């Protein structure tokens, strides 16, 4: 029996930086809610995966019809992303094996390509630590002085933009998040929790158009990205993964 692949999608955020009337995962994008696009991309890459969707307990906007997975469950999200992921991992206790892969993906990243999803999974399948999609920094980086002026120009050599999904074995990820919580560490992604254990997650280069919708102008940009990707057509990795998963 092959190991299961688990997907965790934190979707309990309020998206206040968007300044919208509803959380960003429910904003319309190319005729569908952002969440529906994101879950569709994940399903295209991993149709047999098992999904754990983290939602606000008081969420009344969610529609189960947006979930294309046969095996999925809803869990209560937390105040922060790390809390939501920890809740999801706790809910999977007794279901997920310690060595089974968990991919955590932002609900607000609907433009991730199937090819990148497949490449990440294949790159991490035999990696002892795990890793994440990321893109090398291309812009000149400035550090401010706290008062709106440049304090220094930072070297971009070796710097990467962290993206998602981020994938780690169930047992390791649960241990890393628990340790971070016990130590009072603020972790903004799964990789930083694993790094705090002294491990080095693998960086898997991904496309720069794996946009995280955060600000109002991002929604229109995401629509243009989706249209451009549709025009490109699916890559060879999509069929390859469907055969395997």
Buried (B, 14 or more C-beta within 10 A) or exposed (E): EEEBBBBBBBBBBEBEEBEBEEBBBBBEBBEEBBBBBBBBBBBBBBEBBBBBBBBBEEBEEBEEEBBBBEEBBBBBBBEBBBBBBBBBBEBBEEBBBEEBBBBBBBBBBBBBBBBBBBBBBBBBEEBEBBBBBBBEBEEEEEEEEEEEEEEEEEEEEEEBBBBBBBBBBBBBBBBBBBBBBEEEEEBEBBBBBBBBEEBEBBBBBBBEBBBBBBEEEBBEBBBEBBEEBEEEEEBEBBEBBBEEB
